C-alpha cells in the first residue's frame, strides 16, 4: 500500500492501516529510540508512545515531508521530551564527555568537589542554565549528532532542513556550550 492511500485510510481511523504503518516503521522507530536510551525496555515504551502520537495526530499530517520523516520527527521529539523528564545528571555527564570538559564530567558524575553541598547544587544549576540557553534547533541538532551519532543527512531529514544548516547548528551549539561551561569552570574552580 503506498503512503498516500495509507495516510487517507489512517485519517479515517482504519485500524488495519495503522497495523500496516506500525509493521512498516516499528523497527526503525525502535532503533531510533534505542539510540537515545541504550535500553530496550525504554526504547519499546517510547516507541509505543510514538505510534500513539502518530495515530492521534495523523489527521494534521499535511504531506510536506515523507510519512517516514514525519514519524521519525515524532520519535525524536518524544525521546527528547523523555530525556528532559529524566535526571539531568546523566545528560550533562554525556555532554561534558563530548566537549572534553573533564571537570564538568567529574562534578556531574558524582565526583566530590571541596565545595559544600549548597555550592555544588548552585554550580549544577548554572550548568543546566548554560545548556538550556541553546535554541531548541541547536540543542536538538547537537544531541542527535554528538550524543546519538546521527549523520548530518539523517538529522537534516528529521529536522526538515539542509545538511549545511545542520552542520552550522551543531558547530554553533558546541561553541556556545563550550564557552559558557569553560567560563563557569574558570569562575568556580
Helices and strands as residue ranges (DSSP letters): H 3-11, H 15-37, H 40-57, G 58-60, H 67-85, H 88-98, H 102-108, H 117-132, H 136-142, I 143-147, H 152-159, H 163-188
